[in-house]
Amino acid sequence: MSIVAMTREMGSLGKDVASGLAQELGLPVVHHEIIDSLADKMRLRKSHVVRLLDGQAGILERLTADETSLSIYTEDELCSLAMRNEGAVIRGWGATHLLGRVPHVVRVRVCAPHALRHQRMLARLRTDDESFVDEELRRSDEAQAAIMRRYFNVDWADSSHYDLVLNTERVSVPQCVEEVLKLVRSAEFAETEASRQALGDVALQAHVRAALRGDPRTRGLRVVVSVAERVATLSGVVDDDEQSAAAGEVTAGVPGIKRVVNELRAHSRIRARNA
């Protein structure tokens, strides 16, 4: 399956690149397709979830939403889509970094100089309010940077995080599509048994994190989850052995997990040793 993960700056024509690429590959563009499921899980309005994912939510909207749960469930939904379809062009919300360890995923960033993006947005919005457009661009850039920093600890503008960076000031949308297609169809990004296993491990890691967040016994725990060859390793510190056992039980119940290595440490046991 061909999977392209894209991030783009507002006004860079990234949406057009994603659309053209999806048409050439005969694949869906995944962006807001996960909204219904997320809204149900979070018990929020769909419009609220859209603004949170796009980084457009106001302070009150962010205060009334559990953004940690939103990030965990978003990862889970994106991974489920990546596993279920024959491939996809996934646009936005950290997919470039979430799927970064999967060899056959092509990670793309679409950008353009601020002045050109400003000009395009004035035309797209049919407005001459330059200060409004400047503010929208600034807010969008800051929000996307904050999402990447908070959830993935990366600088989203750092080109080293991508396989291809496209500047639409110098490269047209059709040319951008063609450049991405070259990578998708190259031997370096061919799907292999190892790359499928890597995608499966990333998906299982997301499924485990979502399961731990969804179970009342483990919802508030700070558990680090890693999965390799379907073996899940849990690490971190919990209050007691009961919480550790509950985390192990929830993890073991996730379909596809072969074995659980529980390295969680209990506060009660640590205090007893130090007494």
N, C-alpha and C positions, 0 to 999 in steps of 0.2 A: 504494500500500500504506500502511496505517496502522501507525505505529510509535510506541509509548509507552515511554519509558525512565523507570524509577522507582527512587528510593532511599527507604528508610524506616528509622525508628528501631525498635528492638526494643520490642514492646508497643504500637506505634502503630496496629495493625490494617492495616498496609500490605499484608500478604499477602492479606487479605480484599478490599481495594480492587483489587489486581491481578487476583484471581480473578474478581470481579464485572465488571470492565472487560473481561477476556478473553472472558467469557461473552456480554456484550452485543455485542462486536465479532466474535465467532466466530473468535478468534485464540488461538494457544497462549501460555501463560506460559513464558518462557524464564528459567530460573534455574540448575538443576543439569543441564540437558540436555547441556551441553558437558563434563561430568565425565569420561565414558568416553574421549573423545579426548584430553583433557588428561592423564589418568592414563597413557595409552599413550605420549604424547610425553615426559612427564616421568619415566616409569618409577617411578611412585609408586602407592601404594594409593589407591583412590577416596576412602576416608574421610579420608586425609591431604590430598588436594586440596580436598575439601569444607571442611575446617577452615581451610586456608590462604585460600581465597576468602572465607569468612565471617569471617575475622579471629579465629578461635577456636584457632588452632594454638599450641602451647606453644613454649618457647624451643628445645628439642631438635628439634622438628618443623621449625621455621623454619631452623635451622642445617643440617639435612640436605636442604633443598630449595633449588633455584636460583630465588629469587623473581623475579629479573629475567626469566628465561625464562618463568616462569609468567605474568607480566603480559603479555609479548609474545604468547604463544600464546593467552591468554584474549582479548585484543583481536582477534586474528585469527579465533578461533572465533565471537565475538559478531558481528563484521562479516559473516562468511560466512553466519550465520543470518539476519541482517537483510537480506542481499541475496537469499537463496534463497527465503524464505517470502513469502507474500502479505501479510505484516505480522506483528507480534508485540508482546506486552507483555513488555519485558525488565526484569527485576527484579534490582537489586543490581550489585555490582562495577563501579562507575564508568561504566556505560553512559550515564548522563545527561551525562557530560563527554566521553566518547569520541565520542559522536554529536552533540555540541553544535553543530557547524558545519553540520548538515543541517537545512534550513529546515522540512521537514515532520515532523520528530521532535518530539513533545511531551514535554518534560522535567518530571517531577513529583517533588516531595518530600512524603512523608507523615510527620507528626510529632505529638507530643502531650506535655503536661507530664510531668515525671519522676514525680510522685506518682501520676498516673493510670496511667502505664505500669507502675509498680511494683505497683499494685493489680491490674491485668489479668494480669500475669505470675504473681502469687501464685495467682490463680484458675486460670490455664491450667496451671500446674505442680502444682496441688493441694498446695500446701505453705504452711506458716506460718513458714518460715525467711526472715525479712525480710532478714537480712544476706546470705544467699546470693543472693537476687533482686537486691538492690542491687549486689552485686559483678558479677553477670551483666550487668546493664544498663550498669554502668560499663565493663566490659571490651568489650562490644559497641560502645558509643559511641566509645571510644578507638580500637578497631581499625578501625572504618569511617573515622574521621577520619584515621588514619594512612595508610590505603590511598589516600585521595583526595589527601592532602598529598604522599605519596611519588611517586605515578604521574602526578598531574595538577596538582600544585602549587596546589590550591585548598582553601578552607575549606568542607567539605561542608554546614555549617549556614548558609552565606551564601545568602540567598534570591535574590540577583541571578543565581545560576547556574541558576535554574529558571524555567520558564514558569508554574508553578502550585505553590503551597505550601498543603497542606491540614492543618489541625489537627483531629484526630478527637475532641478534647474538645468542640468546638463544631459540627462537621459530621459527620453520620452516614456510615457506609460507603456506603449508596445515594446520598446527596447528593454524596459525593466522586466516585463513579463518574459521576454526571450532570455534574458540573463538568468532569471530564476529557473526557467525550464532547463537550461543547460546543466545546472547543478542537479535538479531533480532527476534528470535522465542520465547522469554520469555514473560511472562505476563506483565512485567514492561514496555516493549516497544511495546505493542499491540496498534494498531490504535483504537482510540475511537472518539466519537463525539466531545469531548472537544479538542482532539489533532488535529482533522481535522479543527476545528474552529481556533485553534492557527496557523496552517499552512496557512489557508486562510487569517488571519489577517497579518501575516508576508508578504505574497504575495501582499496583498492590499497596505501595507505600501510601498513596493518596487514599485508597479505600480504608486502610487501617486507621489513618489519622481521622477520617470522617467517622468511622465506627466508634473510636474512642471519644470523639466530640459528641456523638449522638447518644451515648449510654450515660444515664444519670450517675452511675457509680464512678465514671472516669472523665466526665465532662470537664472538670476544672483542673485536671492534672497536666503538668508540664512534662510531657513525655517526648523524647526524641526517638523518631521511628526511622529505621533504615531497612531496606529489603534488598537482598542479593540472592538470585537463583531461588526465589520464592521462600527464602528463610528470613523471617522478620526479627530484627534485634531492637529491643526496647532499652533505652538508657535514660538516666536522670534520677531525680530524688523525689520520693513521695512520702506521705506521712507515716504509713505503717505497712505491714506485710499484707494486710487485707486489700489495700489499694493496689499493691503490686500484683497480687493474685488476680484481682479483677481486671487489670490491664492485660495481663497475660491471657485470661479467659476470653476477653473481647477480641483480642488480636487473633487468637487461635480459631475463632469462629468466622473470620473473614474468608469467604470462598477463594481458594487458590493458594492460601498460605500453607506451606508444607510443614514448617516447624517454627517455634518461637524460642528465641534466646532472650531470656528475661534478665537484664542486667540492672534493673531498677534497684536503687538503694533506699531503705526506709529510714526516715529521720529518727524514729524510736530506737532502731538498732544502732545508729551512729551515736546517739546520745548515750546509750548504755555503754558503748565501748569507751567513750571519752570520760565517763563518770569516774 
